[in-house]
Amino acid sequence: MFYYRKQYSNATIQTGLFSAAVIAFCVESFQNLSQNPADTTKAFLLAISLQLANASSPVADASIIHAFTPTKHDVQINVLYFISLAFALSVSSVCILGKQ
C-alpha cells in the first residue's frame, strides 16, 4: 500500500511540473489569438493622416482597417496546449484522490 501512495505522490509532482510548463506556453501562445493593439493604433493613425492629407475627401479608406483573424496554426496550437493542460490537471486530481 505504501508503494502505491509513493507512486501517486511522484505522479502528482510530475504532472504539477508539467502543468506549470504548459501554462507558460499557453500564456505566450494565447497572445497570438488577439490583434496587437499597436497595429490597430497604427492603422487608425494612418487613416487620420490620409484624411488630413486629402482635405477634399474626408472619408477614410476602409481597406486600411481590416478585421483581425488568427491563423489556423495558432488556433490549433492553442487547442492542443489547453487539451494537454486539462489532461494533466485531471491526472493530477485523480492521483490526489487515489492517494487519499
mmCIF file of the C-alpha atoms, coordinates in Angstrom:
data_MODEL
# 
_entry.id   MODEL 
# 
loop_
_atom_site.group_PDB 
_atom_site.id 
_atom_site.type_symbol 
_atom_site.label_atom_id 
_atom_site.label_alt_id 
_atom_site.label_comp_id 
_atom_site.label_asym_id 
_atom_site.label_entity_id 
_atom_site.label_seq_id 
_atom_site.pdbx_PDB_ins_code 
_atom_site.Cartn_x 
_atom_site.Cartn_y 
_atom_site.Cartn_z 
_atom_site.occupancy 
_atom_site.B_iso_or_equiv 
_atom_site.pdbx_formal_charge 
_atom_site.auth_seq_id 
_atom_site.auth_comp_id 
_atom_site.auth_asym_id 
_atom_site.auth_atom_id 
_atom_site.pdbx_PDB_model_num 
ATOM 1   C CA . MET A 1 1   ? 0.000   0.000  0.000   1.00 0.00 ? 1   MET A CA 1 
ATOM 2   C CA . PHE A 1 2   ? 2.855   2.389  0.792   1.00 0.00 ? 2   PHE A CA 1 
ATOM 3   C CA . TYR A 1 3   ? 4.356   1.701  -2.655  1.00 0.00 ? 3   TYR A CA 1 
ATOM 4   C CA . TYR A 1 4   ? 1.230   2.927  -4.430  1.00 0.00 ? 4   TYR A CA 1 
ATOM 5   C CA . ARG A 1 5   ? 0.986   6.056  -2.309  1.00 0.00 ? 5   ARG A CA 1 
ATOM 6   C CA . LYS A 1 6   ? 4.585   6.904  -3.170  1.00 0.00 ? 6   LYS A CA 1 
ATOM 7   C CA . GLN A 1 7   ? 3.861   6.366  -6.864  1.00 0.00 ? 7   GLN A CA 1 
ATOM 8   C CA . TYR A 1 8   ? 0.825   8.651  -6.634  1.00 0.00 ? 8   TYR A CA 1 
ATOM 9   C CA . SER A 1 9   ? 2.997   11.300 -4.961  1.00 0.00 ? 9   SER A CA 1 
ATOM 10  C CA . ASN A 1 10  ? 5.582   11.062 -7.747  1.00 0.00 ? 10  ASN A CA 1 
ATOM 11  C CA . ALA A 1 11  ? 2.908   11.243 -10.443 1.00 0.00 ? 11  ALA A CA 1 
ATOM 12  C CA . THR A 1 12  ? 1.305   14.241 -8.736  1.00 0.00 ? 12  THR A CA 1 
ATOM 13  C CA . ILE A 1 13  ? 4.605   16.099 -8.608  1.00 0.00 ? 13  ILE A CA 1 
ATOM 14  C CA . GLN A 1 14  ? 5.411   15.296 -12.230 1.00 0.00 ? 14  GLN A CA 1 
ATOM 15  C CA . THR A 1 15  ? 2.004   16.337 -13.534 1.00 0.00 ? 15  THR A CA 1 
ATOM 16  C CA . GLY A 1 16  ? 2.187   19.514 -11.470 1.00 0.00 ? 16  GLY A CA 1 
ATOM 17  C CA . LEU A 1 17  ? 5.529   20.419 -13.036 1.00 0.00 ? 17  LEU A CA 1 
ATOM 18  C CA . PHE A 1 18  ? 4.234   19.539 -16.489 1.00 0.00 ? 18  PHE A CA 1 
ATOM 19  C CA . SER A 1 19  ? 1.163   21.711 -15.911 1.00 0.00 ? 19  SER A CA 1 
ATOM 20  C CA . ALA A 1 20  ? 3.352   24.635 -14.915 1.00 0.00 ? 20  ALA A CA 1 
ATOM 21  C CA . ALA A 1 21  ? 5.378   24.272 -18.110 1.00 0.00 ? 21  ALA A CA 1 
ATOM 22  C CA . VAL A 1 22  ? 2.245   24.008 -20.264 1.00 0.00 ? 22  VAL A CA 1 
ATOM 23  C CA . ILE A 1 23  ? 0.758   27.099 -18.612 1.00 0.00 ? 23  ILE A CA 1 
ATOM 24  C CA . ALA A 1 24  ? 3.886   29.050 -19.554 1.00 0.00 ? 24  ALA A CA 1 
ATOM 25  C CA . PHE A 1 25  ? 3.439   28.005 -23.185 1.00 0.00 ? 25  PHE A CA 1 
ATOM 26  C CA . CYS A 1 26  ? -0.297  28.786 -23.045 1.00 0.00 ? 26  CYS A CA 1 
ATOM 27  C CA . VAL A 1 27  ? 0.334   32.323 -21.816 1.00 0.00 ? 27  VAL A CA 1 
ATOM 28  C CA . GLU A 1 28  ? 2.803   33.035 -24.598 1.00 0.00 ? 28  GLU A CA 1 
ATOM 29  C CA . SER A 1 29  ? 0.826   31.454 -27.431 1.00 0.00 ? 29  SER A CA 1 
ATOM 30  C CA . PHE A 1 30  ? -2.539  32.857 -26.292 1.00 0.00 ? 30  PHE A CA 1 
ATOM 31  C CA . GLN A 1 31  ? -1.303  36.325 -27.221 1.00 0.00 ? 31  GLN A CA 1 
ATOM 32  C CA . ASN A 1 32  ? -1.250  35.283 -30.888 1.00 0.00 ? 32  ASN A CA 1 
ATOM 33  C CA . LEU A 1 33  ? -5.027  34.867 -30.861 1.00 0.00 ? 33  LEU A CA 1 
ATOM 34  C CA . SER A 1 34  ? -5.714  38.588 -30.483 1.00 0.00 ? 34  SER A CA 1 
ATOM 35  C CA . GLN A 1 35  ? -4.628  41.546 -32.539 1.00 0.00 ? 35  GLN A CA 1 
ATOM 36  C CA . ASN A 1 36  ? -1.697  43.603 -31.398 1.00 0.00 ? 36  ASN A CA 1 
ATOM 37  C CA . PRO A 1 37  ? -3.048  46.952 -30.126 1.00 0.00 ? 37  PRO A CA 1 
ATOM 38  C CA . ALA A 1 38  ? -0.092  48.751 -31.689 1.00 0.00 ? 38  ALA A CA 1 
ATOM 39  C CA . ASP A 1 39  ? -1.187  47.561 -35.152 1.00 0.00 ? 39  ASP A CA 1 
ATOM 40  C CA . THR A 1 40  ? -4.701  48.902 -34.584 1.00 0.00 ? 40  THR A CA 1 
ATOM 41  C CA . THR A 1 41  ? -3.353  52.242 -33.415 1.00 0.00 ? 41  THR A CA 1 
ATOM 42  C CA . LYS A 1 42  ? -1.037  52.420 -36.412 1.00 0.00 ? 42  LYS A CA 1 
ATOM 43  C CA . ALA A 1 43  ? -3.924  51.743 -38.806 1.00 0.00 ? 43  ALA A CA 1 
ATOM 44  C CA . PHE A 1 44  ? -6.096  54.434 -37.221 1.00 0.00 ? 44  PHE A CA 1 
ATOM 45  C CA . LEU A 1 45  ? -3.271  56.974 -37.273 1.00 0.00 ? 45  LEU A CA 1 
ATOM 46  C CA . LEU A 1 46  ? -2.634  56.184 -40.938 1.00 0.00 ? 46  LEU A CA 1 
ATOM 47  C CA . ALA A 1 47  ? -6.329  56.711 -41.706 1.00 0.00 ? 47  ALA A CA 1 
ATOM 48  C CA . ILE A 1 48  ? -6.289  60.055 -39.872 1.00 0.00 ? 48  ILE A CA 1 
ATOM 49  C CA . SER A 1 49  ? -3.140  61.063 -41.721 1.00 0.00 ? 49  SER A CA 1 
ATOM 50  C CA . LEU A 1 50  ? -4.732  60.236 -45.070 1.00 0.00 ? 50  LEU A CA 1 
ATOM 51  C CA . GLN A 1 51  ? -7.820  62.245 -44.148 1.00 0.00 ? 51  GLN A CA 1 
ATOM 52  C CA . LEU A 1 52  ? -5.715  65.254 -43.241 1.00 0.00 ? 52  LEU A CA 1 
ATOM 53  C CA . ALA A 1 53  ? -3.679  64.939 -46.445 1.00 0.00 ? 53  ALA A CA 1 
ATOM 54  C CA . ASN A 1 54  ? -6.825  64.801 -48.603 1.00 0.00 ? 54  ASN A CA 1 
ATOM 55  C CA . ALA A 1 55  ? -8.986  67.524 -47.112 1.00 0.00 ? 55  ALA A CA 1 
ATOM 56  C CA . SER A 1 56  ? -11.303 67.383 -50.127 1.00 0.00 ? 56  SER A CA 1 
ATOM 57  C CA . SER A 1 57  ? -12.377 63.767 -49.435 1.00 0.00 ? 57  SER A CA 1 
ATOM 58  C CA . PRO A 1 58  ? -12.777 63.276 -45.672 1.00 0.00 ? 58  PRO A CA 1 
ATOM 59  C CA . VAL A 1 59  ? -13.847 59.635 -45.970 1.00 0.00 ? 59  VAL A CA 1 
ATOM 60  C CA . ALA A 1 60  ? -11.156 57.203 -44.774 1.00 0.00 ? 60  ALA A CA 1 
ATOM 61  C CA . ASP A 1 61  ? -10.114 54.298 -46.914 1.00 0.00 ? 61  ASP A CA 1 
ATOM 62  C CA . ALA A 1 62  ? -11.821 51.234 -45.467 1.00 0.00 ? 62  ALA A CA 1 
ATOM 63  C CA . SER A 1 63  ? -9.154  48.885 -46.788 1.00 0.00 ? 63  SER A CA 1 
ATOM 64  C CA . ILE A 1 64  ? -6.609  50.236 -44.293 1.00 0.00 ? 64  ILE A CA 1 
ATOM 65  C CA . ILE A 1 65  ? -8.501  48.991 -41.246 1.00 0.00 ? 65  ILE A CA 1 
ATOM 66  C CA . HIS A 1 66  ? -9.274  45.305 -41.565 1.00 0.00 ? 66  HIS A CA 1 
ATOM 67  C CA . ALA A 1 67  ? -10.661 42.717 -39.191 1.00 0.00 ? 67  ALA A CA 1 
ATOM 68  C CA . PHE A 1 68  ? -8.160  40.515 -37.404 1.00 0.00 ? 68  PHE A CA 1 
ATOM 69  C CA . THR A 1 69  ? -8.393  36.744 -37.686 1.00 0.00 ? 69  THR A CA 1 
ATOM 70  C CA . PRO A 1 70  ? -5.845  34.462 -36.029 1.00 0.00 ? 70  PRO A CA 1 
ATOM 71  C CA . THR A 1 71  ? -4.100  31.923 -38.204 1.00 0.00 ? 71  THR A CA 1 
ATOM 72  C CA . LYS A 1 72  ? -5.321  28.356 -38.266 1.00 0.00 ? 72  LYS A CA 1 
ATOM 73  C CA . HIS A 1 73  ? -1.956  27.194 -36.964 1.00 0.00 ? 73  HIS A CA 1 
ATOM 74  C CA . ASP A 1 74  ? -2.182  29.457 -33.878 1.00 0.00 ? 74  ASP A CA 1 
ATOM 75  C CA . VAL A 1 75  ? -5.665  28.198 -33.072 1.00 0.00 ? 75  VAL A CA 1 
ATOM 76  C CA . GLN A 1 76  ? -4.626  24.546 -33.414 1.00 0.00 ? 76  GLN A CA 1 
ATOM 77  C CA . ILE A 1 77  ? -1.569  25.017 -31.209 1.00 0.00 ? 77  ILE A CA 1 
ATOM 78  C CA . ASN A 1 78  ? -3.629  26.709 -28.504 1.00 0.00 ? 78  ASN A CA 1 
ATOM 79  C CA . VAL A 1 79  ? -6.249  23.963 -28.611 1.00 0.00 ? 79  VAL A CA 1 
ATOM 80  C CA . LEU A 1 80  ? -3.553  21.324 -28.138 1.00 0.00 ? 80  LEU A CA 1 
ATOM 81  C CA . TYR A 1 81  ? -1.966  23.266 -25.267 1.00 0.00 ? 81  TYR A CA 1 
ATOM 82  C CA . PHE A 1 82  ? -5.273  23.600 -23.446 1.00 0.00 ? 82  PHE A CA 1 
ATOM 83  C CA . ILE A 1 83  ? -6.191  19.944 -24.008 1.00 0.00 ? 83  ILE A CA 1 
ATOM 84  C CA . SER A 1 84  ? -2.842  18.815 -22.615 1.00 0.00 ? 84  SER A CA 1 
ATOM 85  C CA . LEU A 1 85  ? -3.316  21.146 -19.647 1.00 0.00 ? 85  LEU A CA 1 
ATOM 86  C CA . ALA A 1 86  ? -6.779  19.710 -18.980 1.00 0.00 ? 86  ALA A CA 1 
ATOM 87  C CA . PHE A 1 87  ? -5.444  16.142 -19.135 1.00 0.00 ? 87  PHE A CA 1 
ATOM 88  C CA . ALA A 1 88  ? -2.525  16.948 -16.838 1.00 0.00 ? 88  ALA A CA 1 
ATOM 89  C CA . LEU A 1 89  ? -4.766  18.592 -14.271 1.00 0.00 ? 89  LEU A CA 1 
ATOM 90  C CA . SER A 1 90  ? -7.260  15.726 -14.393 1.00 0.00 ? 90  SER A CA 1 
ATOM 91  C CA . VAL A 1 91  ? -4.474  13.159 -13.914 1.00 0.00 ? 91  VAL A CA 1 
ATOM 92  C CA . SER A 1 92  ? -3.160  15.185 -11.006 1.00 0.00 ? 92  SER A CA 1 
ATOM 93  C CA . SER A 1 93  ? -6.636  15.269 -9.473  1.00 0.00 ? 93  SER A CA 1 
ATOM 94  C CA . VAL A 1 94  ? -7.031  11.504 -9.877  1.00 0.00 ? 94  VAL A CA 1 
ATOM 95  C CA . CYS A 1 95  ? -3.640  10.965 -8.230  1.00 0.00 ? 95  CYS A CA 1 
ATOM 96  C CA . ILE A 1 96  ? -4.642  13.126 -5.286  1.00 0.00 ? 96  ILE A CA 1 
ATOM 97  C CA . LEU A 1 97  ? -7.890  11.205 -4.915  1.00 0.00 ? 97  LEU A CA 1 
ATOM 98  C CA . GLY A 1 98  ? -6.043  7.892  -5.203  1.00 0.00 ? 98  GLY A CA 1 
ATOM 99  C CA . LYS A 1 99  ? -3.549  8.941  -2.583  1.00 0.00 ? 99  LYS A CA 1 
ATOM 100 C CA . GLN A 1 100 ? -6.306  9.563  -0.079  1.00 0.00 ? 100 GLN A CA 1 
# 
